[in-house]
Amino acid sequence: MTFEQFCTLISEISHVPLEEIKEDASFRDDLGIDSLQMVNVLVELAEKTGAGLGSLTDSEQFSTPKKLYKALYGGN
């Protein structure tokens, strides 16, 4: 999965416009995704992509789209 496809999925799940989802945008501060919404995003990402959430060990890993992508898919 490319980072662009990943961002598209985040947009679809969270209803945040795709153009707002930047690599280093804070899910909470920039995109307005609170902790409950973040749980929903993570669960739906796992369901739609087969990504295992077991690799997420601390909240810093899902603070931005880039960090979450890297944690789930090993992307750069």
N, CA, C, O and CB atoms as a CASP TS submission, in Angstrom:
PFRMAT TS
TARGET T0000
AUTHOR 0000-0000-0000
METHOD Language model
MODEL 1
PARENT N/A
ATOM      1  N   MET     1       0.844  -1.180   0.000  1.00  0.00           N
ATOM      2  CA  MET     1       0.000   0.000   0.000  1.00  0.00           C
ATOM      3  C   MET     1       0.885   1.237   0.000  1.00  0.00           C
ATOM      4  O   MET     1       1.812   1.350   0.802  1.00  0.00           O
ATOM      5  CB  MET     1      -0.958   0.002   1.217  1.00  0.00           C
ATOM      6  N   THR     2       0.594   2.150  -0.893  1.00  0.00           N
ATOM      7  CA  THR     2       1.361   3.394  -0.938  1.00  0.00           C
ATOM      8  C   THR     2       0.882   4.349   0.150  1.00  0.00           C
ATOM      9  O   THR     2      -0.205   4.178   0.701  1.00  0.00           O
ATOM     10  CB  THR     2       1.242   4.057  -2.325  1.00  0.00           C
ATOM     11  N   PHE     3       1.689   5.343   0.450  1.00  0.00           N
ATOM     12  CA  PHE     3       1.295   6.329   1.444  1.00  0.00           C
ATOM     13  C   PHE     3       0.060   7.094   0.976  1.00  0.00           C
ATOM     14  O   PHE     3      -0.791   7.445   1.793  1.00  0.00           O
ATOM     15  CB  PHE     3       2.451   7.298   1.728  1.00  0.00           C
ATOM     16  N   GLU     4      -0.049   7.352  -0.305  1.00  0.00           N
ATOM     17  CA  GLU     4      -1.204   8.068  -0.843  1.00  0.00           C
ATOM     18  C   GLU     4      -2.489   7.256  -0.657  1.00  0.00           C
ATOM     19  O   GLU     4      -3.526   7.811  -0.296  1.00  0.00           O
ATOM     20  CB  GLU     4      -0.988   8.386  -2.333  1.00  0.00           C
ATOM     21  N   GLN     5      -2.423   5.956  -0.900  1.00  0.00           N
ATOM     22  CA  GLN     5      -3.582   5.084  -0.684  1.00  0.00           C
ATOM     23  C   GLN     5      -3.952   5.053   0.797  1.00  0.00           C
ATOM     24  O   GLN     5      -5.129   5.055   1.157  1.00  0.00           O
ATOM     25  CB  GLN     5      -3.291   3.653  -1.196  1.00  0.00           C
ATOM     26  N   PHE     6      -2.941   5.023   1.638  1.00  0.00           N
ATOM     27  CA  PHE     6      -3.135   5.036   3.084  1.00  0.00           C
ATOM     28  C   PHE     6      -3.867   6.300   3.515  1.00  0.00           C
ATOM     29  O   PHE     6      -4.816   6.239   4.297  1.00  0.00           O
ATOM     30  CB  PHE     6      -1.787   4.927   3.811  1.00  0.00           C
ATOM     31  N   CYS     7      -3.429   7.438   3.007  1.00  0.00           N
ATOM     32  CA  CYS     7      -4.082   8.711   3.340  1.00  0.00           C
ATOM     33  C   CYS     7      -5.519   8.751   2.842  1.00  0.00           C
ATOM     34  O   CYS     7      -6.395   9.299   3.511  1.00  0.00           O
ATOM     35  CB  CYS     7      -3.299   9.880   2.747  1.00  0.00           C
ATOM     36  N   THR     8      -5.763   8.178   1.681  1.00  0.00           N
ATOM     37  CA  THR     8      -7.122   8.115   1.156  1.00  0.00           C
ATOM     38  C   THR     8      -8.020   7.310   2.087  1.00  0.00           C
ATOM     39  O   THR     8      -9.162   7.698   2.336  1.00  0.00           O
ATOM     40  CB  THR     8      -7.127   7.502  -0.251  1.00  0.00           C
ATOM     41  N   LEU     9      -7.515   6.195   2.600  1.00  0.00           N
ATOM     42  CA  LEU     9      -8.290   5.395   3.549  1.00  0.00           C
ATOM     43  C   LEU     9      -8.560   6.171   4.837  1.00  0.00           C
ATOM     44  O   LEU     9      -9.671   6.135   5.366  1.00  0.00           O
ATOM     45  CB  LEU     9      -7.554   4.089   3.868  1.00  0.00           C
ATOM     46  N   ILE    10      -7.555   6.865   5.333  1.00  0.00           N
ATOM     47  CA  ILE    10      -7.751   7.670   6.543  1.00  0.00           C
ATOM     48  C   ILE    10      -8.836   8.712   6.298  1.00  0.00           C
ATOM     49  O   ILE    10      -9.690   8.937   7.155  1.00  0.00           O
ATOM     50  CB  ILE    10      -6.426   8.357   6.973  1.00  0.00           C
ATOM     51  N   SER    11      -8.803   9.340   5.144  1.00  0.00           N
ATOM     52  CA  SER    11      -9.809  10.341   4.795  1.00  0.00           C
ATOM     53  C   SER    11     -11.206   9.723   4.774  1.00  0.00           C
ATOM     54  O   SER    11     -12.149  10.292   5.323  1.00  0.00           O
ATOM     55  CB  SER    11      -9.487  10.973   3.430  1.00  0.00           C
ATOM     56  N   GLU    12     -11.334   8.569   4.144  1.00  0.00           N
ATOM     57  CA  GLU    12     -12.635   7.898   4.052  1.00  0.00           C
ATOM     58  C   GLU    12     -13.156   7.505   5.430  1.00  0.00           C
ATOM     59  O   GLU    12     -14.343   7.665   5.717  1.00  0.00           O
ATOM     60  CB  GLU    12     -12.532   6.658   3.161  1.00  0.00           C
ATOM     61  N   ILE    13     -12.281   6.996   6.271  1.00  0.00           N
ATOM     62  CA  ILE    13     -12.683   6.530   7.601  1.00  0.00           C
ATOM     63  C   ILE    13     -13.028   7.699   8.520  1.00  0.00           C
ATOM     64  O   ILE    13     -14.026   7.657   9.240  1.00  0.00           O
ATOM     65  CB  ILE    13     -11.568   5.686   8.227  1.00  0.00           C
ATOM     66  N   SER    14     -12.197   8.743   8.492  1.00  0.00           N
ATOM     67  CA  SER    14     -12.341   9.849   9.448  1.00  0.00           C
ATOM     68  C   SER    14     -13.218  10.985   8.942  1.00  0.00           C
ATOM     69  O   SER    14     -13.633  11.847   9.717  1.00  0.00           O
ATOM     70  CB  SER    14     -10.989  10.395   9.794  1.00  0.00           C
ATOM     71  N   HIS    15     -13.501  10.988   7.643  1.00  0.00           N
ATOM     72  CA  HIS    15     -14.267  12.066   6.997  1.00  0.00           C
ATOM     73  C   HIS    15     -13.522  13.402   7.038  1.00  0.00           C
ATOM     74  O   HIS    15     -14.135  14.469   6.986  1.00  0.00           O
ATOM     75  CB  HIS    15     -15.633  12.219   7.674  1.00  0.00           C
ATOM     76  N   VAL    16     -12.198  13.327   7.130  1.00  0.00           N
ATOM     77  CA  VAL    16     -11.350  14.514   7.023  1.00  0.00           C
ATOM     78  C   VAL    16     -10.975  14.642   5.550  1.00  0.00           C
ATOM     79  O   VAL    16     -10.554  13.657   4.944  1.00  0.00           O
ATOM     80  CB  VAL    16     -10.061  14.414   7.953  1.00  0.00           C
ATOM     81  N   PRO    17     -11.114  15.828   4.957  1.00  0.00           N
ATOM     82  CA  PRO    17     -10.761  15.984   3.539  1.00  0.00           C
ATOM     83  C   PRO    17      -9.324  15.528   3.265  1.00  0.00           C
ATOM     84  O   PRO    17      -8.406  15.820   4.031  1.00  0.00           O
ATOM     85  CB  PRO    17     -10.936  17.451   3.106  1.00  0.00           C
ATOM     86  N   LEU    18      -9.156  14.816   2.169  1.00  0.00           N
ATOM     87  CA  LEU    18      -7.855  14.262   1.804  1.00  0.00           C
ATOM     88  C   LEU    18      -6.771  15.320   1.747  1.00  0.00           C
ATOM     89  O   LEU    18      -5.638  15.067   2.158  1.00  0.00           O
ATOM     90  CB  LEU    18      -7.946  13.564   0.475  1.00  0.00           C
ATOM     91  N   GLU    19      -7.098  16.500   1.246  1.00  0.00           N
ATOM     92  CA  GLU    19      -6.077  17.545   1.110  1.00  0.00           C
ATOM     93  C   GLU    19      -5.554  18.042   2.459  1.00  0.00           C
ATOM     94  O   GLU    19      -4.510  18.692   2.508  1.00  0.00           O
ATOM     95  CB  GLU    19      -6.641  18.714   0.325  1.00  0.00           C
ATOM     96  N   GLU    20      -6.251  17.753   3.538  1.00  0.00           N
ATOM     97  CA  GLU    20      -5.788  18.149   4.874  1.00  0.00           C
ATOM     98  C   GLU    20      -4.842  17.120   5.490  1.00  0.00           C
ATOM     99  O   GLU    20      -4.134  17.423   6.451  1.00  0.00           O
ATOM    100  CB  GLU    20      -6.979  18.360   5.796  1.00  0.00           C
ATOM    101  N   ILE    21      -4.829  15.924   4.947  1.00  0.00           N
ATOM    102  CA  ILE    21      -4.026  14.855   5.523  1.00  0.00           C
ATOM    103  C   ILE    21      -2.621  14.914   4.934  1.00  0.00           C
ATOM    104  O   ILE    21      -2.361  14.405   3.844  1.00  0.00           O
ATOM    105  CB  ILE    21      -4.676  13.469   5.265  1.00  0.00           C
ATOM    106  N   LYS    22      -1.739  15.537   5.669  1.00  0.00           N
ATOM    107  CA  LYS    22      -0.331  15.686   5.292  1.00  0.00           C
ATOM    108  C   LYS    22       0.511  14.734   6.128  1.00  0.00           C
ATOM    109  O   LYS    22       0.070  14.275   7.182  1.00  0.00           O
ATOM    110  CB  LYS    22       0.150  17.158   5.479  1.00  0.00           C
ATOM    111  N   GLU    23       1.724  14.436   5.663  1.00  0.00           N
ATOM    112  CA  GLU    23       2.606  13.501   6.359  1.00  0.00           C
ATOM    113  C   GLU    23       2.753  13.795   7.838  1.00  0.00           C
ATOM    114  O   GLU    23       2.633  12.896   8.669  1.00  0.00           O
ATOM    115  CB  GLU    23       3.952  13.510   5.723  1.00  0.00           C
ATOM    116  N   ASP    24       3.012  15.053   8.169  1.00  0.00           N
ATOM    117  CA  ASP    24       3.326  15.406   9.549  1.00  0.00           C
ATOM    118  C   ASP    24       2.185  16.127  10.273  1.00  0.00           C
ATOM    119  O   ASP    24       2.412  16.775  11.295  1.00  0.00           O
ATOM    120  CB  ASP    24       4.552  16.266   9.573  1.00  0.00           C
ATOM    121  N   ALA    25       0.970  16.018   9.750  1.00  0.00           N
ATOM    122  CA  ALA    25      -0.185  16.618  10.421  1.00  0.00           C
ATOM    123  C   ALA    25      -0.502  15.813  11.676  1.00  0.00           C
ATOM    124  O   ALA    25      -0.542  14.583  11.639  1.00  0.00           O
ATOM    125  CB  ALA    25      -1.423  16.673   9.471  1.00  0.00           C
ATOM    126  N   SER    26      -0.720  16.495  12.759  1.00  0.00           N
ATOM    127  CA  SER    26      -1.113  15.829  14.002  1.00  0.00           C
ATOM    128  C   SER    26      -2.557  15.369  13.863  1.00  0.00           C
ATOM    129  O   SER    26      -3.437  16.155  13.513  1.00  0.00           O
ATOM    130  CB  SER    26      -0.943  16.776  15.240  1.00  0.00           C
ATOM    131  N   PHE    27      -2.795  14.079  14.143  1.00  0.00           N
ATOM    132  CA  PHE    27      -4.167  13.596  14.081  1.00  0.00           C
ATOM    133  C   PHE    27      -5.066  14.419  15.002  1.00  0.00           C
ATOM    134  O   PHE    27      -6.182  14.780  14.628  1.00  0.00           O
ATOM    135  CB  PHE    27      -4.231  12.108  14.458  1.00  0.00           C
ATOM    136  N   ARG    28      -4.583  14.709  16.193  1.00  0.00           N
ATOM    137  CA  ARG    28      -5.391  15.420  17.179  1.00  0.00           C
ATOM    138  C   ARG    28      -5.462  16.913  16.887  1.00  0.00           C
ATOM    139  O   ARG    28      -6.554  17.464  16.749  1.00  0.00           O
ATOM    140  CB  ARG    28      -4.833  15.196  18.570  1.00  0.00           C
ATOM    141  N   ASP    29      -4.317  17.569  16.793  1.00  0.00           N
ATOM    142  CA  ASP    29      -4.293  19.026  16.704  1.00  0.00           C
ATOM    143  C   ASP    29      -4.638  19.574  15.320  1.00  0.00           C
ATOM    144  O   ASP    29      -5.349  20.574  15.213  1.00  0.00           O
ATOM    145  CB  ASP    29      -2.946  19.520  17.101  1.00  0.00           C
ATOM    146  N   ASP    30      -4.149  18.939  14.272  1.00  0.00           N
ATOM    147  CA  ASP    30      -4.363  19.454  12.918  1.00  0.00           C
ATOM    148  C   ASP    30      -5.608  18.886  12.239  1.00  0.00           C
ATOM    149  O   ASP    30      -6.279  19.578  11.473  1.00  0.00           O
ATOM    150  CB  ASP    30      -3.160  19.156  12.071  1.00  0.00           C
ATOM    151  N   LEU    31      -5.908  17.621  12.526  1.00  0.00           N
ATOM    152  CA  LEU    31      -7.012  16.960  11.831  1.00  0.00           C
ATOM    153  C   LEU    31      -8.265  16.819  12.687  1.00  0.00           C
ATOM    154  O   LEU    31      -9.319  16.423  12.190  1.00  0.00           O
ATOM    155  CB  LEU    31      -6.574  15.603  11.365  1.00  0.00           C
ATOM    156  N   GLY    32      -8.150  17.145  13.979  1.00  0.00           N
ATOM    157  CA  GLY    32      -9.319  17.113  14.862  1.00  0.00           C
ATOM    158  C   GLY    32      -9.827  15.721  15.186  1.00  0.00           C
ATOM    159  O   GLY    32     -11.010  15.546  15.480  1.00  0.00           O
ATOM    160  N   ILE    33      -8.946  14.730  15.136  1.00  0.00           N
ATOM    161  CA  ILE    33      -9.336  13.353  15.434  1.00  0.00           C
ATOM    162  C   ILE    33      -9.030  13.080  16.905  1.00  0.00           C
ATOM    163  O   ILE    33      -7.868  13.046  17.311  1.00  0.00           O
ATOM    164  CB  ILE    33      -8.590  12.331  14.499  1.00  0.00           C
ATOM    165  N   ASP    34     -10.082  12.886  17.696  1.00  0.00           N
ATOM    166  CA  ASP    34      -9.882  12.648  19.130  1.00  0.00           C
ATOM    167  C   ASP    34      -9.551  11.168  19.372  1.00  0.00           C
ATOM    168  O   ASP    34      -9.493  10.375  18.432  1.00  0.00           O
ATOM    169  CB  ASP    34     -11.150  13.065  19.940  1.00  0.00           C
ATOM    170  N   SER    35      -9.339  10.814  20.630  1.00  0.00           N
ATOM    171  CA  SER    35      -8.878   9.459  20.948  1.00  0.00           C
ATOM    172  C   SER    35      -9.884   8.386  20.542  1.00  0.00           C
ATOM    173  O   SER    35      -9.481   7.330  20.054  1.00  0.00           O
ATOM    174  CB  SER    35      -8.591   9.347  22.430  1.00  0.00           C
ATOM    175  N   LEU    36     -11.164   8.624  20.728  1.00  0.00           N
ATOM    176  CA  LEU    36     -12.173   7.645  20.331  1.00  0.00           C
ATOM    177  C   LEU    36     -12.202   7.478  18.812  1.00  0.00           C
ATOM    178  O   LEU    36     -12.288   6.356  18.314  1.00  0.00           O
ATOM    179  CB  LEU    36     -13.559   8.066  20.845  1.00  0.00           C
ATOM    180  N   GLN    37     -12.129   8.579  18.080  1.00  0.00           N
ATOM    181  CA  GLN    37     -12.087   8.505  16.621  1.00  0.00           C
ATOM    182  C   GLN    37     -10.818   7.789  16.162  1.00  0.00           C
ATOM    183  O   GLN    37     -10.838   7.055  15.174  1.00  0.00           O
ATOM    184  CB  GLN    37     -12.158   9.919  16.003  1.00  0.00           C
ATOM    185  N   MET    38      -9.712   8.003  16.884  1.00  0.00           N
ATOM    186  CA  MET    38      -8.453   7.360  16.510  1.00  0.00           C
ATOM    187  C   MET    38      -8.560   5.851  16.658  1.00  0.00           C
ATOM    188  O   MET    38      -8.039   5.111  15.824  1.00  0.00           O
ATOM    189  CB  MET    38      -7.296   7.895  17.365  1.00  0.00           C
ATOM    190  N   VAL    39      -9.221   5.389  17.699  1.00  0.00           N
ATOM    191  CA  VAL    39      -9.439   3.948  17.861  1.00  0.00           C
ATOM    192  C   VAL    39     -10.214   3.421  16.653  1.00  0.00           C
ATOM    193  O   VAL    39      -9.871   2.376  16.100  1.00  0.00           O
ATOM    194  CB  VAL    39     -10.206   3.641  19.190  1.00  0.00           C
ATOM    195  N   ASN    40     -11.252   4.138  16.247  1.00  0.00           N
ATOM    196  CA  ASN    40     -12.039   3.743  15.082  1.00  0.00           C
ATOM    197  C   ASN    40     -11.179   3.701  13.819  1.00  0.00           C
ATOM    198  O   ASN    40     -11.270   2.759  13.031  1.00  0.00           O
ATOM    199  CB  ASN    40     -13.213   4.705  14.886  1.00  0.00           C
ATOM    200  N   VAL    41     -10.347   4.721  13.630  1.00  0.00           N
ATOM    201  CA  VAL    41      -9.450   4.763  12.462  1.00  0.00           C
ATOM    202  C   VAL    41      -8.532   3.545  12.476  1.00  0.00           C
ATOM    203  O   VAL    41      -8.378   2.883  11.450  1.00  0.00           O
ATOM    204  CB  VAL    41      -8.607   6.076  12.450  1.00  0.00           C
ATOM    205  N   LEU    42      -7.925   3.241  13.612  1.00  0.00           N
ATOM    206  CA  LEU    42      -6.996   2.119  13.699  1.00  0.00           C
ATOM    207  C   LEU    42      -7.689   0.783  13.421  1.00  0.00           C
ATOM    208  O   LEU    42      -7.163  -0.053  12.685  1.00  0.00           O
ATOM    209  CB  LEU    42      -6.343   2.089  15.074  1.00  0.00           C
ATOM    210  N   VAL    43      -8.854   0.589  14.005  1.00  0.00           N
ATOM    211  CA  VAL    43      -9.582  -0.665  13.808  1.00  0.00           C
ATOM    212  C   VAL    43     -10.003  -0.816  12.347  1.00  0.00           C
ATOM    213  O   VAL    43      -9.851  -1.889  11.762  1.00  0.00           O
ATOM    214  CB  VAL    43     -10.819  -0.724  14.730  1.00  0.00           C
ATOM    215  N   GLU    44     -10.525   0.247  11.765  1.00  0.00           N
ATOM    216  CA  GLU    44     -10.952   0.153  10.359  1.00  0.00           C
ATOM    217  C   GLU    44      -9.768  -0.028   9.412  1.00  0.00           C
ATOM    218  O   GLU    44      -9.868  -0.761   8.428  1.00  0.00           O
ATOM    219  CB  GLU    44     -11.738   1.404   9.963  1.00  0.00           C
ATOM    220  N   LEU    45      -8.652   0.633   9.701  1.00  0.00           N
ATOM    221  CA  LEU    45      -7.451   0.416   8.886  1.00  0.00           C
ATOM    222  C   LEU    45      -7.037  -1.049   8.943  1.00  0.00           C
ATOM    223  O   LEU    45      -6.715  -1.648   7.917  1.00  0.00           O
ATOM    224  CB  LEU    45      -6.290   1.321   9.364  1.00  0.00           C
ATOM    225  N   ALA    46      -7.045  -1.620  10.134  1.00  0.00           N
ATOM    226  CA  ALA    46      -6.667  -3.023  10.290  1.00  0.00           C
ATOM    227  C   ALA    46      -7.616  -3.927   9.515  1.00  0.00           C
ATOM    228  O   ALA    46      -7.179  -4.865   8.847  1.00  0.00           O
ATOM    229  CB  ALA    46      -6.656  -3.415  11.773  1.00  0.00           C
ATOM    230  N   GLU    47      -8.915  -3.646   9.602  1.00  0.00           N
ATOM    231  CA  GLU    47      -9.902  -4.461   8.896  1.00  0.00           C
ATOM    232  C   GLU    47      -9.774  -4.343   7.387  1.00  0.00           C
ATOM    233  O   GLU    47      -9.869  -5.345   6.678  1.00  0.00           O
ATOM    234  CB  GLU    47     -11.298  -4.068   9.317  1.00  0.00           C
ATOM    235  N   LYS    48      -9.560  -3.140   6.889  1.00  0.00           N
ATOM    236  CA  LYS    48      -9.535  -2.904   5.446  1.00  0.00           C
ATOM    237  C   LYS    48      -8.215  -3.299   4.797  1.00  0.00           C
ATOM    238  O   LYS    48      -8.181  -3.607   3.605  1.00  0.00           O
ATOM    239  CB  LYS    48      -9.813  -1.458   5.165  1.00  0.00           C
ATOM    240  N   THR    49      -7.120  -3.293   5.570  1.00  0.00           N
ATOM    241  CA  THR    49      -5.816  -3.558   4.964  1.00  0.00           C
ATOM    242  C   THR    49      -5.148  -4.820   5.470  1.00  0.00           C
ATOM    243  O   THR    49      -4.161  -5.275   4.892  1.00  0.00           O
ATOM    244  CB  THR    49      -4.911  -2.405   5.202  1.00  0.00           C
ATOM    245  N   GLY    50      -5.677  -5.393   6.546  1.00  0.00           N
ATOM    246  CA  GLY    50      -5.048  -6.575   7.126  1.00  0.00           C
ATOM    247  C   GLY    50      -3.816  -6.250   7.953  1.00  0.00           C
ATOM    248  O   GLY    50      -3.076  -7.148   8.355  1.00  0.00           O
ATOM    249  N   ALA    51      -3.599  -4.976   8.204  1.00  0.00           N
ATOM    250  CA  ALA    51      -2.441  -4.561   9.001  1.00  0.00           C
ATOM    251  C   ALA    51      -2.631  -5.002  10.443  1.00  0.00           C
ATOM    252  O   ALA    51      -3.721  -4.882  11.001  1.00  0.00           O
ATOM    253  CB  ALA    51      -2.234  -3.026   8.926  1.00  0.00           C
ATOM    254  N   GLY    52      -1.581  -5.502  11.030  1.00  0.00           N
ATOM    255  CA  GLY    52      -1.634  -5.904  12.427  1.00  0.00           C
ATOM    256  C   GLY    52      -1.362  -4.715  13.330  1.00  0.00           C
ATOM    257  O   GLY    52      -0.405  -3.972  13.114  1.00  0.00           O
ATOM    258  N   LEU    53      -2.189  -4.536  14.325  1.00  0.00           N
ATOM    259  CA  LEU    53      -2.010  -3.416  15.247  1.00  0.00           C
ATOM    260  C   LEU    53      -1.052  -3.757  16.375  1.00  0.00           C
ATOM    261  O   LEU    53      -0.718  -2.887  17.180  1.00  0.00           O
ATOM    262  CB  LEU    53      -3.346  -2.993  15.821  1.00  0.00           C
ATOM    263  N   GLY    54      -0.605  -4.999  16.449  1.00  0.00           N
ATOM    264  CA  GLY    54       0.310  -5.418  17.506  1.00  0.00           C
ATOM    265  C   GLY    54       1.649  -4.706  17.467  1.00  0.00           C
ATOM    266  O   GLY    54       2.372  -4.679  18.463  1.00  0.00           O
ATOM    267  N   SER    55       1.983  -4.127  16.316  1.00  0.00           N
ATOM    268  CA  SER    55       3.258  -3.422  16.198  1.00  0.00           C
ATOM    269  C   SER    55       3.214  -2.029  16.819  1.00  0.00           C
ATOM    270  O   SER    55       4.253  -1.388  16.979  1.00  0.00           O
ATOM    271  CB  SER    55       3.656  -3.317  14.743  1.00  0.00           C
ATOM    272  N   LEU    56       2.024  -1.561  17.166  1.00  0.00           N
ATOM    273  CA  LEU    56       1.885  -0.239  17.780  1.00  0.00           C
ATOM    274  C   LEU    56       2.105  -0.372  19.284  1.00  0.00           C
ATOM    275  O   LEU    56       1.290  -0.965  19.991  1.00  0.00           O
ATOM    276  CB  LEU    56       0.481   0.384  17.474  1.00  0.00           C
ATOM    277  N   THR    57       3.207   0.182  19.759  1.00  0.00           N
ATOM    278  CA  THR    57       3.549   0.007  21.167  1.00  0.00           C
ATOM    279  C   THR    57       3.455   1.284  21.983  1.00  0.00           C
ATOM    280  O   THR    57       3.418   1.227  23.212  1.00  0.00           O
ATOM    281  CB  THR    57       4.926  -0.541  21.281  1.00  0.00           C
ATOM    282  N   ASP    58       3.414   2.446  21.318  1.00  0.00           N
ATOM    283  CA  ASP    58       3.209   3.683  22.069  1.00  0.00           C
ATOM    284  C   ASP    58       2.485   4.710  21.202  1.00  0.00           C
ATOM    285  O   ASP    58       2.503   4.634  19.973  1.00  0.00           O
ATOM    286  CB  ASP    58       4.559   4.251  22.566  1.00  0.00           C
ATOM    287  N   SER    59       1.857   5.659  21.863  1.00  0.00           N
ATOM    288  CA  SER    59       0.997   6.611  21.163  1.00  0.00           C
ATOM    289  C   SER    59       1.746   7.501  20.183  1.00  0.00           C
ATOM    290  O   SER    59       1.132   8.047  19.267  1.00  0.00           O
ATOM    291  CB  SER    59       0.283   7.467  22.158  1.00  0.00           C
ATOM    292  N   GLU    60       3.035   7.662  20.345  1.00  0.00           N
ATOM    293  CA  GLU    60       3.818   8.472  19.404  1.00  0.00           C
ATOM    294  C   GLU    60       3.769   7.866  18.000  1.00  0.00           C
ATOM    295  O   GLU    60       3.875   8.588  17.008  1.00  0.00           O
ATOM    296  CB  GLU    60       5.285   8.593  19.883  1.00  0.00           C
ATOM    297  N   GLN    61       3.611   6.554  17.914  1.00  0.00           N
ATOM    298  CA  GLN    61       3.572   5.872  16.618  1.00  0.00           C
ATOM    299  C   GLN    61       2.332   6.216  15.809  1.00  0.00           C
ATOM    300  O   GLN    61       2.323   6.039  14.591  1.00  0.00           O
ATOM    301  CB  GLN    61       3.640   4.382  16.820  1.00  0.00           C
ATOM    302  N   PHE    62       1.301   6.696  16.455  1.00  0.00           N
ATOM    303  CA  PHE    62       0.118   7.088  15.691  1.00  0.00           C
ATOM    304  C   PHE    62      -0.260   8.535  15.951  1.00  0.00           C
ATOM    305  O   PHE    62      -1.438   8.876  16.054  1.00  0.00           O
ATOM    306  CB  PHE    62      -1.053   6.180  16.026  1.00  0.00           C
ATOM    307  N   SER    63       0.754   9.376  16.056  1.00  0.00           N
ATOM    308  CA  SER    63       0.508  10.808  16.239  1.00  0.00           C
ATOM    309  C   SER    63       0.345  11.547  14.914  1.00  0.00           C
ATOM    310  O   SER    63      -0.324  12.578  14.855  1.00  0.00           O
ATOM    311  CB  SER    63       1.641  11.429  17.029  1.00  0.00           C
ATOM    312  N   THR    64       0.957  11.020  13.849  1.00  0.00           N
ATOM    313  CA  THR    64       0.837  11.624  12.514  1.00  0.00           C
ATOM    314  C   THR    64       0.632  10.507  11.482  1.00  0.00           C
ATOM    315  O   THR    64       0.975   9.354  11.743  1.00  0.00           O
ATOM    316  CB  THR    64       2.111  12.484  12.164  1.00  0.00           C
ATOM    317  N   PRO    65       0.080  10.843  10.321  1.00  0.00           N
ATOM    318  CA  PRO    65      -0.077   9.819   9.274  1.00  0.00           C
ATOM    319  C   PRO    65       1.247   9.154   8.891  1.00  0.00           C
ATOM    320  O   PRO    65       1.291   7.938   8.705  1.00  0.00           O
ATOM    321  CB  PRO    65      -0.704  10.441   8.035  1.00  0.00           C
ATOM    322  N   LYS    66       2.306   9.921   8.775  1.00  0.00           N
ATOM    323  CA  LYS    66       3.605   9.366   8.382  1.00  0.00           C
ATOM    324  C   LYS    66       4.107   8.356   9.414  1.00  0.00           C
ATOM    325  O   LYS    66       4.588   7.282   9.053  1.00  0.00           O
ATOM    326  CB  LYS    66       4.637  10.493   8.203  1.00  0.00           C
ATOM    327  N   LYS    67       3.995   8.700  10.689  1.00  0.00           N
ATOM    328  CA  LYS    67       4.470   7.795  11.742  1.00  0.00           C
ATOM    329  C   LYS    67       3.612   6.536  11.809  1.00  0.00           C
ATOM    330  O   LYS    67       4.134   5.444  12.033  1.00  0.00           O
ATOM    331  CB  LYS    67       4.467   8.505  13.105  1.00  0.00           C
ATOM    332  N   LEU    68       2.315   6.678  11.619  1.00  0.00           N
ATOM    333  CA  LEU    68       1.435   5.517  11.642  1.00  0.00           C
ATOM    334  C   LEU    68       1.726   4.603  10.451  1.00  0.00           C
ATOM    335  O   LEU    68       1.794   3.384  10.606  1.00  0.00           O
ATOM    336  CB  LEU    68      -0.039   5.959  11.634  1.00  0.00           C
ATOM    337  N   TYR    69       1.894   5.179   9.280  1.00  0.00           N
ATOM    338  CA  TYR    69       2.222   4.402   8.086  1.00  0.00           C
ATOM    339  C   TYR    69       3.525   3.637   8.300  1.00  0.00           C
ATOM    340  O   TYR    69       3.611   2.448   7.992  1.00  0.00           O
ATOM    341  CB  TYR    69       2.332   5.322   6.848  1.00  0.00           C
ATOM    342  N   LYS    70       4.525   4.314   8.821  1.00  0.00           N
ATOM    343  CA  LYS    70       5.823   3.671   9.067  1.00  0.00           C
ATOM    344  C   LYS    70       5.696   2.543  10.078  1.00  0.00           C
ATOM    345  O   LYS    70       6.296   1.484   9.896  1.00  0.00           O
ATOM    346  CB  LYS    70       6.848   4.698   9.561  1.00  0.00           C
ATOM    347  N   ALA    71       4.924   2.749  11.141  1.00  0.00           N
ATOM    348  CA  ALA    71       4.748   1.716  12.159  1.00  0.00           C
ATOM    349  C   ALA    71       4.009   0.493  11.611  1.00  0.00           C
ATOM    350  O   ALA    71       4.339  -0.639  11.961  1.00  0.00           O
ATOM    351  CB  ALA    71       3.992   2.285  13.354  1.00  0.00           C
ATOM    352  N   LEU    72       3.018   0.718  10.756  1.00  0.00           N
ATOM    353  CA  LEU    72       2.228  -0.394  10.238  1.00  0.00           C
ATOM    354  C   LEU    72       2.858  -1.094   9.050  1.00  0.00           C
ATOM    355  O   LEU    72       2.747  -2.312   8.908  1.00  0.00           O
ATOM    356  CB  LEU    72       0.881   0.090   9.856  1.00  0.00           C
ATOM    357  N   TYR    73       3.522  -0.322   8.194  1.00  0.00           N
ATOM    358  CA  TYR    73       4.001  -0.888   6.924  1.00  0.00           C
ATOM    359  C   TYR    73       5.501  -0.768   6.731  1.00  0.00           C
ATOM    360  O   TYR    73       6.023  -1.216   5.710  1.00  0.00           O
ATOM    361  CB  TYR    73       3.310  -0.219   5.779  1.00  0.00           C
ATOM    362  N   GLY    74       6.207  -0.175   7.682  1.00  0.00           N
ATOM    363  CA  GLY    74       7.645  -0.047   7.535  1.00  0.00           C
ATOM    364  C   GLY    74       8.060   0.952   6.473  1.00  0.00           C
ATOM    365  O   GLY    74       9.202   0.940   6.014  1.00  0.00           O
ATOM    366  N   GLY    75       7.124   1.829   6.077  1.00  0.00           N
ATOM    367  CA  GLY    75       7.429   2.829   5.050  1.00  0.00           C
ATOM    368  C   GLY    75       8.380   3.895   5.567  1.00  0.00           C
ATOM    369  O   GLY    75       8.555   4.057   6.774  1.00  0.00           O
ATOM    370  N   ASN    76       8.984   4.607   4.652  1.00  0.00           N
ATOM    371  CA  ASN    76       9.947   5.648   5.031  1.00  0.00           C
ATOM    372  C   ASN    76       9.305   6.989   5.165  1.00  0.00           C
ATOM    373  O   ASN    76       9.982   7.968   5.479  1.00  0.00           O
ATOM    374  CB  ASN    76      11.056   5.732   4.031  1.00  0.00           C
TER
END
